[in-house]
């Protein structure tokens, strides 16, 4: 892999890096971004619905997080977690809605688990879902970049819509600066105006997707930027995306045991609180 490439963590894989790391095409998958050692190390896991609990309750959501924490510990055993960021999923899927509810509950409660108590933000309903994928489907790219001069990491979330006639189009970019906590986003309204070869239904889905992306960005507490600042944000994200390339030697695939852990957890375990919750970190 070129020295200028950014490792793109593929579906159902995890990996770590120092200055840059990425995972692409999250939808309906979930991406876990973990920053460690005062943001000196980056960990990303790209988890598909196969490795999301089939039955969503507090016990299985916590178990899912524990499993992610184990992978962090496997790769970076002497590191300490600084912050955790979670993005992906779909808006119209009941399982993801339930998952989001329990993330919110975990954030409101206290926990001794290092991963759980360092969740800074989680949104697993980030992509607009649809019952008519022929009109378009949403997915996001997650990219983490380090500004060496300012010692500041930025998480970029690129919102894409894939349509049959136009292919993949960027409709917005959200940026979260870790050190300064500055959060900004832009929307690419040009995509709704560039109507060549698009069907009316595809244009309507693009419009709805932009509206929904704006809502999710505002939910993070981001402010919309326009004109030159919007163009710069789009360009920064695009330049990083162009460098993404999967390095199979620097990422690890999830295994059957990572989904088999959910098999013994049913509705009766909603209040379950694992005694060995903290063993991984």
Buried (B, 14 or more C-beta within 10 A) or exposed (E): EEEEBBBBBBBBBBBBBEBBBBBBBBBBBBBBBBBBEEBBBBBBBBBBBEBBBEBBBBBBBBBBBBBBBBBBBEBBEEBEBBBBBBBBBBBEBEBBBBBBBBBEEBBEEEBEBBBBBBBBBBBBBBBBBBEEEEBBBBBBBBBBBBEEEEEBBBBBBBBBBBBBEBEEBBBBBBBBBBEEEEBBBBBBBEBBEBEEEBBEEBBBBBBBBBEBBBEBBBEBEBEBBEEEEBEEBBEBBEEBBEBBEBBEEBBBEBEEEBBEBBEEBEEEBBEBEEEEBBEBB
